[in-house]
Amino acid sequence: MIRLDDLQIDNLKIYQDDTLYNFSTDAVLLANFVNFSSKSIVVDFCSGNGVVGILASSKNFYKKIYLIEIQENLAKLAQKSVEYNKLENIEVINDDLLNINNYIKNESVDVVMVNPPYRKQDNHFISENEHFNICNYEIKINLEQIINKSNKLLKFGGKLFMVNDINRLEETIILLNKNNFKVKTLQIVQPNINKNANVFLLQATKGAKSGIKVLPTQFLNDENGNYIVKVKKGKNER
């Protein structure tokens, strides 16, 4: 069943389907983490139902945001949400990320943001549902391809924002360095103070010099088990 959920910021709503992949806390974390300027052209890879792009649009001025999603059912939900919220400068692209140059030229983008599939394929799946497998596993796209495409699309000095599983951090940094990126900002995420980190957020800049800022750890729950992550409000004045 399709429902219309309140994103609890700027009266924005999002369409979600109970039978499809719904957005998680990680998407909110990424939307809170990204920042860009009023002249920015932004691309959201693996955009799902469009939640990251829609949330990010509420806290940043921008010129254009592209949402690219390979699965038609999710792309249709994203389009429906974009139209409902009257976000005229957000465009949904339903295609394989590897075909992105059919729509956007190389070295023309200021910001890429991505909440990618976290798990390698490894010849096993936790679900018999192909839709969920594509969302969770590197079936249609892998981390190296995502970073390579980011490098090609971004201008020199362009920024890549990513959220991913903590177990992929070392691999991610290696691939970023290989593709002319340097990690400039890193934040580790823990469920609570008593549990190990499970997610990271990073911002890498194309063509940058070495030098990294590590932000304070983001906890999802306080010592009493209360969920404390909220959508950040207010425009970034940049």
LUMKOL-999297 format. One record per residue: residue number from 1; chain; x, y, z of N, C-alpha, C in turn. Coordinates in steps of 0.001 Angstrom, whole numbers, plus 524288, in hexadecimal, padded with zeros to 5 digits. Layout:
! LUMKOL-999297
R|k|c|neast|nnorth|nup|caeast|canorth|caup|ceast|cnorth|cup
R|NUM|A|X|Y|Z|X|Y|Z|X|Y|Z .
...
! end
This chain:
! LUMKOL-999297
R|k|c|neast|nnorth|nup|caeast|canorth|caup|ceast|cnorth|cup
R|1|A|80347|7FB54|80000|80000|80000|80000|8036E|804E4|80000 .
R|2|A|8022D|8088E|7FCA2|8050D|80D79|7FC64|802D5|8113E|8006E .
R|3|A|8065C|813BC|80343|804B7|81780|80737|807DD|81C89|80691 .
R|4|A|805E7|820BF|808BF|80888|825CA|80894|80A65|82718|80E11 .
R|5|A|80F92|8272D|80ECA|811DB|82816|813F3|813D1|82DAE|81477 .
R|6|A|81365|82FB7|81935|8153A|834F9|81A74|81B0A|834C8|81BBF .
R|7|A|81E35|837E7|81911|823D2|83817|81A18|82533|83BCB|81E8F .
R|8|A|82152|83E5D|820AE|821EB|8419B|8255F|825AD|8462B|82499 .
R|9|A|825BA|84837|81FEF|828B7|84CF1|81ED2|82651|84FAE|81A1B .
R|10|A|82554|854B4|81AA6|8236B|857FB|81656|81E98|855C3|813A3 .
R|11|A|81B67|852ED|81686|81699|85094|81469|81797|84CC6|80FF0 .
R|12|A|81C49|84AB6|80FAB|81D8E|846ED|80B95|81B40|84198|80CD6 .
R|13|A|81986|83EF7|808C0|81759|839B6|80942|81A38|83610|8057A .
R|14|A|819DC|830FD|80696|81C3C|82D2C|8030D|818AC|82874|8027D .
R|15|A|8182F|82694|7FDB5|81529|821DA|7FCB2|81892|81D0F|7FD99 .
R|16|A|8166C|81950|80084|81916|8145C|80168|81532|80FE9|80092 .
R|17|A|81756|80B63|7FF42|8142D|806C5|7FE23|815AF|80283|801FC .
R|18|A|811D8|8005B|804A4|812E2|7FC54|80897|81597|7F78E|80650 .
R|19|A|8150B|7F6B1|80140|81764|7F20E|7FED4|81CE7|7F315|7FCC3 .
R|20|A|81EAA|7F7F7|7FD2B|823CB|7F96C|7FB22|8275B|7FB46|7FF87 .
R|21|A|82C36|7FC58|7FE0D|8301B|7FE24|801D3|82EB2|803A6|8039C .
R|22|A|82E02|80457|808B5|82CEE|80976|80AF5|831FA|80BD1|80D0C .
R|23|A|83237|810F2|80D56|83715|81369|80F06|8381C|8125C|814CC .
R|24|A|83D24|81271|8162C|83ED5|8113E|81B7C|8418A|815FA|81DE6 .
R|25|A|8434B|8154F|822B3|84625|81973|8256E|84AE6|81B3E|8225B .
R|26|A|84D77|817A4|81FA4|85233|818FF|81CC4|85129|81D37|818AD .
R|27|A|84C95|81D14|8164B|84B37|8210F|8126F|84AB9|8266A|81501 .
R|28|A|84873|8268B|819A7|847F2|82B79|81C8B|84D51|82D7A|81E21 .
R|29|A|850AF|829EB|81FEA|85604|82B6C|8215E|858DE|82DE8|81CC3 .
R|30|A|85861|82B80|8182F|85AFF|82D94|8138E|858CF|832EA|81215 .
R|31|A|853A6|83375|81225|8513B|83879|810D5|852F1|83CBE|8149C .
R|32|A|8538C|83B6C|81994|85571|83F31|81D71|85B27|8409F|81C88 .
R|33|A|85E25|83CF4|81A82|863D0|83D81|819F8|8655D|840C5|81538 .
R|34|A|86257|84071|8110B|863D3|84317|80C34|86316|848F9|80CA2 .
R|35|A|86624|84BC9|8099A|86550|85167|80909|8673A|85319|803AA .
R|36|A|86485|856EA|80178|8660B|858F9|7FC60|863D0|85E69|7FBC2 .
R|37|A|8659F|86125|7F7BD|86456|866AC|7F71A|85FFD|86777|7F31A .
R|38|A|85E51|86C53|7F2AE|859E0|86DA2|7EF52|85AF7|86CBD|7E986 .
R|39|A|85FEA|86C83|7E808|86147|86BAE|7E28E|86263|865F7|7E153 .
R|40|A|8619E|8628D|7E517|86340|85D17|7E48C|85FA6|859E4|7E112 .
R|41|A|8621D|856AE|7DDCF|85F6D|85274|7DB18|860C0|84D7B|7DE13 .
R|42|A|85CC1|84ABE|7DFD2|85D52|84661|7E374|85B01|84176|7E10B .
R|43|A|85DA0|83D08|7E1D6|85B90|83801|7E010|85B54|8344B|7E4B2 .
R|44|A|856CC|831E5|7E570|8560B|82DF8|7E987|8560B|8289D|7E6F7 .
R|45|A|85A57|825B6|7E7AE|85AB7|82066|7E59E|85770|81CB2|7E8F4 .
R|46|A|85565|81889|7E667|8527E|81475|7E946|84E55|81703|7ECAD .
R|47|A|84B2F|81A54|7EA4B|847DF|81DEF|7ED42|842FA|81B85|7EF98 .
R|48|A|841B1|816B4|7EE24|83D29|8142C|7F081|83836|8174A|7EF9A .
R|49|A|83541|81834|7F3C9|83063|81B2F|7F347|83141|82112|7F38A .
R|50|A|83632|822B3|7F36B|8376E|82842|7F300|83812|82B2C|7F811 .
R|51|A|83810|82867|7FC72|837E2|82B0C|80182|83CAB|82E6C|8028B .
R|52|A|8415C|82C94|80122|84612|82FA8|80245|845F4|834D4|7FF4C .
R|53|A|844C7|83490|7FA46|8448E|83952|7F72D|84060|83D16|7F905 .
R|54|A|83BDA|83AFF|7FA65|8378E|83E54|7FC2B|838E1|840E1|80161 .
R|55|A|83AFA|83DDB|8050F|83C86|84018|80A19|840F2|84409|80972 .
R|56|A|844D8|842AC|80647|84944|84639|8057F|84785|84B57|80300 .
R|57|A|8437E|84B1E|7FFBE|84196|84FDD|7FD34|83F4F|853AE|80123 .
R|58|A|83D9B|851AD|805A2|83B26|85504|80990|83F20|85813|80CC1 .
R|59|A|84400|8565E|80CD8|847F7|858EA|8101A|84C68|85B53|80CFF .
R|60|A|84C03|85B2B|807DC|8500B|85D6C|80485|84D8E|86058|7FFF7 .
R|61|A|84FDF|864BF|7FE8A|84E87|86731|7F999|85165|86437|7F54A .
R|62|A|84F2C|863F6|7F0AC|85191|860DF|7EC80|84F6C|862A3|7E73C .
R|63|A|8523C|86134|7E320|85080|86263|7DDD2|84D49|85DE9|7DB9C .
R|64|A|84F30|85916|7DC4D|84C89|8547E|7DA28|84E18|84FAF|7DD3E .
R|65|A|84A5B|84C41|7DE40|84B77|84730|7E0A4|84956|842F3|7DD0A .
R|66|A|84CB7|83F39|7DBAC|84B1F|83AA6|7D8A9|84AE4|835F3|7DC51 .
R|67|A|846AB|8330B|7DC02|84621|82E28|7DEE9|84666|829B5|7DAFC .
R|68|A|84A42|82649|7DB80|84AAA|821EF|7D7CF|849C2|81CC4|7DA9E .
R|69|A|84605|819C8|7D8A6|84473|814D9|7DB14|8433B|810D8|7D6D1 .
R|70|A|84585|80C3D|7D744|844EB|8083B|7D341|83FA5|80579|7D386 .
R|71|A|83D54|8050B|7D822|83875|80218|7D8BD|833BF|8059F|7D795 .
R|72|A|830AC|803FF|7D3CC|82C5E|80741|7D1EF|82862|80870|7D631 .
R|73|A|82723|80496|7D96E|82320|80578|7DD68|824CA|8099B|7E15E .
R|74|A|829CF|809AF|7E2CA|82BBD|80DB3|7E65F|82C15|81303|7E3AE .
R|75|A|82DD1|81307|7DECF|82E38|817F2|7DBE8|828DA|81A81|7DB3D .
R|76|A|824D8|81755|7DA6E|81F8B|81973|7D9ED|81DB9|81BF1|7DF05 .
R|77|A|81F0F|8197E|7E36A|81DBA|81BD1|7E879|8208B|82102|7E932 .
R|78|A|8258A|82118|7E7B4|8288E|825F0|7E824|8261A|82A44|7E4D9 .
R|79|A|82499|828F3|7E00D|8222A|82CCC|7DC9C|81D10|82ECC|7DEED .
R|80|A|81A13|82B47|7E127|8151A|82CAF|7E395|815F7|83076|7E823 .
R|81|A|81A09|82F76|7EB38|81B3D|832D7|7EFB0|81D37|83829|7EDEA .
R|82|A|82086|83834|7E9EB|82288|83D21|7E7D2|81E09|84087|7E5E2 .
R|83|A|81A67|83E2C|7E320|815EF|84118|7E118|81268|842F3|7E586 .
R|84|A|81178|83FA8|7E964|80E22|84125|7EDCE|81060|845E5|7F0A0 .
R|85|A|8158B|845DC|7F165|8181C|84A16|7F449|81980|84ECD|7F0E9 .
R|86|A|8182C|84E78|7EBD8|81922|852C7|7E82D|81EE4|85466|7E818 .
R|87|A|82248|85087|7E7CB|827EE|85175|7E7A8|829AF|8518E|7E1F2 .
R|88|A|82907|855F8|7DF7C|829BD|8566B|7D9D5|82F62|8559A|7D818 .
R|89|A|8331F|85678|7DB86|8389F|855F1|7DA09|83AF3|850AF|7DB92 .
R|90|A|8379B|84CF4|7DCC6|83952|84792|7DDA1|83750|84439|7D922 .
R|91|A|83AD9|84159|7D6A8|8397D|83E02|7D236|83ABE|83855|7D37B .
R|92|A|83706|834E4|7D291|837B0|82F4D|7D385|8394F|82C9B|7CE77 .
R|93|A|83D70|82984|7CEC7|83F55|82676|7CA52|83ED2|820B0|7CBA8 .
R|94|A|83BAB|81DDD|7C8B3|83B02|8183F|7C991|83E76|81551|7C5B0 .
R|95|A|84335|8141B|7C76D|846E9|81171|7C3FD|84B5E|80F47|7C748 .
R|96|A|84E7F|80C15|7C4C1|8533C|80A03|7C725|8571F|80E7A|7C7E7 .
R|97|A|85988|80EA7|7CC75|85D72|812A6|7CD8B|861DE|812A0|7C98B .
R|98|A|86303|80E14|7C764|8672C|80DB2|7C381|865D3|81095|7BE74 .
R|99|A|860D7|811F7|7BDD4|85F23|814E9|7B936|85E88|81ABD|7BA55 .
R|100|A|860AD|81C99|7BE94|85FC9|821F8|7C054|86166|82606|7BC46 .
R|101|A|86548|824B8|7B910|86715|8288B|7B530|8633F|8296A|7B0BF .
R|102|A|85F23|82650|7B089|85AEC|82767|7ACD5|857C7|82C2D|7AE86 .
R|103|A|85879|82DD2|7B366|85566|83213|7B5A0|858BF|8369B|7B7A0 .
R|104|A|85D66|8355A|7B987|860B7|83947|7BC0F|8664B|838BB|7BA06 .
R|105|A|868AD|83D17|7B8AB|86DFF|83D02|7B696|87205|83C45|7BAF3 .
R|106|A|87665|839F4|7B98C|87ABD|83990|7BD36|87CBF|83EFA|7BEB0 .
R|107|A|87EBE|83F5B|7C377|88111|84424|7C592|87D49|848C4|7C56B .
R|108|A|8783E|847A7|7C64D|8744B|84BCD|7C653|87161|84C25|7CB87 .
R|109|A|872C5|848C9|7CF36|86FD2|84836|7D418|8730D|84A41|7D8B0 .
R|110|A|87072|84CD0|7DC5B|87316|84EED|7E0FD|87309|84B2B|7E598 .
R|111|A|86ECC|84833|7E617|86E21|844C3|7EA9F|86BA8|83F9F|7E8F4 .
R|112|A|86DDE|83B58|7EAD2|86B62|83630|7EA77|86A50|8345C|7F001 .
R|113|A|865BC|8323F|7F0DF|86480|82FDC|7F5EB|8626D|82A65|7F4E7 .
R|114|A|863C5|826BC|7F867|86242|82152|7F75F|861A8|81E37|7FC66 .
R|115|A|85D5B|81B62|7FC9C|85C60|81767|80098|85C3F|8123D|7FD9A .
R|116|A|860C8|80FBE|7FCD6|86135|80B51|7F939|85F78|8062B|7FBAF .
R|117|A|85F06|8020F|7F887|85E60|7FCD2|7FAD4|86318|7FBA6|7FE4C .
R|118|A|86220|7F9D9|80303|86658|7F933|806D6|8696C|7F426|80630 .
R|119|A|866E8|7F01E|80425|8693F|7EAE5|8045C|86B0B|7E905|7FEFE .
R|120|A|86F76|7E64D|7FEFE|8713F|7E3C8|7FA38|86DC3|7DF1C|7F909 .
R|121|A|86D9E|7DD9A|7F41F|86A08|7D976|7F27F|86B73|7D43D|7F4FC .
R|122|A|87046|7D281|7F471|8723C|7CDCC|7F713|86EE4|7C8F2|7F632 .
R|123|A|86BF7|7C8E5|7F1E9|868FA|7C437|7F060|864E6|7C26B|7F454 .
R|124|A|86332|7C5E0|7F7C4|85EF2|7C469|7FB4E|85BA9|7C93C|7FC7C .
R|125|A|856CA|7C859|7FD9D|85333|7CCA1|7FEAA|85009|7CB61|8038D .
R|126|A|84E8B|7CF69|80655|84B55|7CE97|80AF8|8458A|7CE8A|80998 .
R|127|A|84448|7CFC9|804C1|83ED4|7D020|80327|83E1E|7CD90|7FDDB .
R|128|A|83991|7CB66|7FCEB|83841|7C95F|7F7C3|835E6|7CDA9|7F45B .
R|129|A|83538|7D23B|7F697|832DA|7D6A3|7F3E2|8370E|7D9B3|7F0ED .
R|130|A|836D2|7D9A9|7EBC7|83AD3|7DC3C|7E89D|83B20|7E20F|7E9C5 .
R|131|A|836AD|7E479|7EAA7|8368E|7EA15|7EBCA|839E9|7EB61|7F08D .
R|132|A|8392D|7E884|7F4D1|83C30|7E98E|7F991|841F0|7E829|7F8D9 .
R|133|A|842F8|7E41A|7F5CE|84866|7E2AA|7F4C4|84B4A|7E6FC|7F1D8 .
R|134|A|848B3|7E96C|7EE14|84B27|7EDB2|7EB28|84C46|7F24F|7EEBE .
R|135|A|848D1|7F348|7F26F|84996|7F796|7F624|84E14|7F686|7F9E4 .
R|136|A|84EB4|7F1A6|7FB7A|85266|7F051|7FFA4|857A6|7EE48|7FDBF .
R|137|A|857BB|7EBE1|7F920|85C71|7E94B|7F739|85E61|7EBCD|7F22E .
R|138|A|8636E|7EB39|7F12E|865DB|7ED7E|7EC8C|864CB|7EA1F|7E7BB .
R|139|A|85FE5|7E9EF|7E636|85E42|7E6D2|7E1B7|85E91|7EA11|7DCB5 .
R|140|A|85C76|7EEBF|7DCD8|85C48|7F21F|7D839|860D8|7F5FC|7D7FF .
R|141|A|86324|7F72E|7DC6C|86769|7FAF9|7DCB7|86AB2|7F9AB|7E17D .
R|142|A|86FBF|7FAAC|7E12F|87308|7F9BC|7E5C6|875CE|7FEBF|7E766 .
R|143|A|87871|7FE78|7EBD0|87ADA|80318|7EE1C|87EEA|8058B|7EA7E .
R|144|A|88219|8024A|7E811|88625|8045C|7E495|883BC|80741|7DFF9 .
R|145|A|87F88|80522|7DDC0|87CEE|807BA|7D95E|87A8A|80CEC|7DB12 .
R|146|A|87853|80D09|7DFBA|875F8|811D6|7E1C1|87A0E|81620|7E258 .
R|147|A|87E7F|814C2|7E49C|8829E|818A2|7E573|88503|81A59|7E048 .
R|148|A|885B2|816AA|7DCAF|887C5|817FA|7D787|88425|81BAE|7D49A .
R|149|A|87F0F|81A98|7D4C1|87B41|81E00|7D22C|87B23|82364|7D4BE .
R|150|A|87BB5|82380|7D9E0|87BD5|8287E|7DCA9|8806B|82BCA|7DAD3 .
R|151|A|884E9|82956|7DA58|88997|82C16|7D893|888CD|82E68|7D325 .
R|152|A|8865D|82B74|7CFB4|885A2|82D4E|7CA5A|881A1|831BC|7CA09 .
R|153|A|87D7E|83167|7CD1B|87961|8355C|7CCDB|87AE9|83A7B|7CF71 .
R|154|A|87DD3|83A24|7D3BE|87EF6|83EC5|7D6DE|882FB|84259|7D44E .
R|155|A|88235|8475D|7D510|8862A|84B34|7D3B0|88AD6|84A96|7D75E .
R|156|A|88F43|84CDE|7D5F2|893B1|84D14|7D988|89203|85023|7DE60 .
R|157|A|892EE|84DE9|7E2ED|89122|85055|7E7C5|88B9E|84ECC|7E94C .
R|158|A|88911|84B99|7E608|883D3|849C1|7E747|883D4|84615|7EBEC .
R|159|A|87F49|8459C|7EE6F|87EE4|842A4|7F347|87B8B|83DBD|7F2AA .
R|160|A|87D52|8399C|7F51D|87A5F|834B7|7F57A|878F0|833D2|7FB2B .
R|161|A|873E6|83333|7FC37|871F3|831F5|8016F|86FD8|82C65|80164 .
R|162|A|87164|8294B|80540|86FD2|823CD|8055D|86E9A|82206|80AE7 .
R|163|A|86AC1|81E8D|80B55|869D7|81B88|81015|86A8D|815D2|80E9D .
R|164|A|86CFA|812C6|81219|86DDC|80D48|810DB|86EDD|80A3F|815DE .
R|165|A|86EEA|8051D|8154F|87003|80198|819AA|8759E|80259|81B88 .
R|166|A|87673|8024A|82099|87B9B|8033B|822D5|87FA5|7FF51|820DA .
R|167|A|87DE8|7FA9C|81F87|88186|7F6A2|81D98|883A9|7F7DF|8182B .
R|168|A|88163|7FBB5|81593|8833B|7FD44|8105A|886BE|8021F|8108D .
R|169|A|887F2|8040F|81532|88ACD|808FE|81599|8903C|808B7|8132F .
R|170|A|89346|804C9|8149F|89899|80462|81295|8988D|803F3|80CA3 .
R|171|A|8952F|80092|80AA3|894BA|7FFDE|804F9|89324|804F5|8024D .
R|172|A|88F89|807C6|804B7|88DAF|80CAE|80275|89215|810A7|801FB .
R|173|A|8952E|81138|80610|8997B|814FB|805F7|89D81|81382|801D1 .
R|174|A|89EAB|80E7C|80162|8A25E|80CAA|7FD63|8A05C|80E00|7F7EB .
R|175|A|89B63|80CEC|7F6ED|8991E|80E02|7F1CB|898D8|813DE|7F0B7 .
R|176|A|897BE|816EF|7F4B4|8979C|81C9A|7F403|89CF8|81EB3|7F27A .
R|177|A|8A0F9|81CF4|7F531|8A64A|81EA9|7F3E6|8A7C8|81D1B|7EE54 .
R|178|A|8A621|81878|7ECC8|8A73B|8167F|7E783|8A4A1|819DC|7E355 .
R|179|A|8A048|81C4B|7E4B6|89D37|81F59|7E0FA|89DB5|82541|7E1C8 .
R|180|A|8A22E|826F1|7E3D1|8A36F|82C85|7E437|8A017|82F6F|7E835 .
R|181|A|89E45|82CB0|7EC42|89B7B|82F32|7F08E|89ED1|82F12|7F581 .
R|182|A|89DDB|832D6|7F8ED|89FDC|832A2|7FE3B|89B48|83368|801FD .
R|183|A|89B12|8301D|805F9|89705|830B5|809F1|89835|8359B|80D19 .
R|184|A|8946A|8391E|80D6E|89527|83E04|81043|89228|83E26|81569 .
R|185|A|88DCA|83B53|815A8|88AAF|83B2A|81A72|888C1|8359A|81B4F .
R|186|A|88922|833D0|82029|88771|82E87|82188|88463|82EB8|8269F .
R|187|A|88016|82BE5|826C8|87D0B|82B5F|82B98|87B6A|825B5|82C4B .
R|188|A|87C5C|823AE|830EC|87AE9|81E57|8323D|875A0|81E61|834FD .
R|189|A|8727D|81A60|833F1|86D3B|819F7|8362E|86CE1|81516|8398C .
R|190|A|86ADE|815B4|83E55|869F4|81155|841E3|8643A|8112E|84377 .
R|191|A|861FB|80C73|8440E|85C93|80C13|845F2|85BEA|80EB3|84B40 .
R|192|A|85FA6|80DCB|84EC8|85FC7|81071|853D9|8654B|81012|85605 .
R|193|A|86633|81247|85A8B|86B7A|8129A|85CB2|86DBB|80D47|85E16 .
R|194|A|86A5C|8095D|85EC8|86C23|8042E|86061|86CE2|80062|85BD6 .
R|195|A|86BB5|8021B|85719|86C29|7FEA1|85293|8703E|800AF|84EC1 .
R|196|A|87293|7FD09|84BEB|8768B|7FE7A|8481B|8742F|8018F|84392 .
R|197|A|8777C|80496|84108|875CD|8077B|83C68|873F1|803C0|8382B .
R|198|A|86FEC|80555|8354B|86DEF|8020A|8310F|86D92|804D6|82BCF .
R|199|A|86E26|809F6|82BD9|86D8D|80D0A|82715|8717E|81186|82733 .
R|200|A|87317|8134B|82292|87639|81811|82246|873F3|81BC3|81E3A .
R|201|A|87515|820B6|81EF0|873E2|824CD|81B2A|878FD|8275B|8199E .
R|202|A|879A8|8287D|814A2|87E61|82B44|81311|87D44|82F0C|80EA7 .
R|203|A|880A6|832FC|80E65|880B1|83697|809FB|88626|83688|807BC .
R|204|A|88689|83560|802B6|88B89|83550|7FFFD|88B65|8395B|7FBA1 .
R|205|A|88FDF|83BBC|7FAAB|8903F|83FD7|7F6B6|893DC|83E22|7F24F .
R|206|A|89217|83EE4|7ED81|8952F|83D7A|7E8ED|899CE|84133|7E854 .
R|207|A|89E7B|83EF4|7E7FD|8A328|84213|7E71D|8A53B|844E4|7EBDB .
R|208|A|8A336|843A8|7F074|8A4D8|8466A|7F537|8AA03|84454|7F74B .
R|209|A|8AC69|84766|7FAB5|8B109|845AC|7FD84|8AF60|842B2|80268 .
R|210|A|8B303|83FD6|804B0|8B1E2|83CE1|80971|8B0AC|84092|80DF6 .
R|211|A|8AD92|83EA9|81195|8AC06|841BC|81625|8A663|84097|81769 .
R|212|A|8A575|83E0B|81BCC|8A036|83C21|81D06|89E54|83E3E|82244 .
R|213|A|89954|83F94|82276|896C6|84135|8274B|89324|83CCE|82904 .
R|214|A|893DF|83AF0|82DCF|89089|836D3|82FEF|88CA6|83956|833AC .
R|215|A|887B3|838E5|8326C|88391|83B3A|83599|8825F|837D7|83A59 .
R|216|A|87FEE|83A12|83E57|87E40|836EA|842D3|87AA7|8327D|84114 .
R|217|A|87ADF|82E2E|843D5|8779F|829A5|84290|871D6|82B0E|842C1 .
R|218|A|86EEF|82919|83EEC|86943|829B9|83ED1|866C6|824F5|84155 .
R|219|A|863FC|825BB|845A1|8611E|82186|8482D|85B73|821AE|8465F .
R|220|A|8592F|81D0A|8457F|853C1|81CBB|843C3|84FEC|81CCD|8484B .
R|221|A|851AB|81ADD|84CCD|84E4C|81A91|8516A|85144|81C8C|8562A .
R|222|A|84E7B|81EF7|859DA|850FF|820C4|85EA4|85171|81C50|8628E .
R|223|A|85367|81D8D|8673E|85461|8197D|86B2B|84F67|816DA|86D0A .
R|224|A|84AE7|8194E|86C0C|845E6|816FC|86D8E|84343|81414|86911 .
R|225|A|84601|813BC|864AE|843DE|810F1|86036|8404B|8142B|85CCB .
R|226|A|8400D|8194A|85DB6|83CB3|81CB0|85A9D|83F5A|81E29|85577 .
R|227|A|83C84|81DB3|85147|83E86|81F0D|84C18|83F4E|824F2|84BC7 .
R|228|A|843EF|826A9|84A2F|8452D|82C3C|84A81|84687|82EBD|8453E .
R|229|A|84640|82BD1|840FA|84786|82E0B|83BDD|842C1|830E0|839B0 .
R|230|A|8437C|835D0|83850|83F4E|838E3|83600|84144|83B7F|83109 .
R|231|A|83DAC|83CA4|82D8F|83F18|83F6F|828CE|840CB|844ED|82A3D .
R|232|A|8456A|8467E|8286E|84751|84BC4|8297D|84429|84FB4|8265E .
R|233|A|842DF|85405|828EC|83FBC|8580A|8266A|842F9|85CEC|82567 .
R|234|A|84131|86012|821B3|843DA|864F2|82086|84793|8646C|81BF8 .
R|235|A|847BA|86860|818B9|84B16|86858|8141E|850C4|86955|8159C .
R|236|A|8544D|8669A|812F8|859DC|867C1|8137B|85AFF|86CD1|81091 .
R|237|A|85D0B|8709F|8134A|85E30|875B0|810E1|863A6|87598|80E8F .
R|238|A|86413|87362|809D6|86929|87309|8074A|8688A|8744E|80189 .
! end
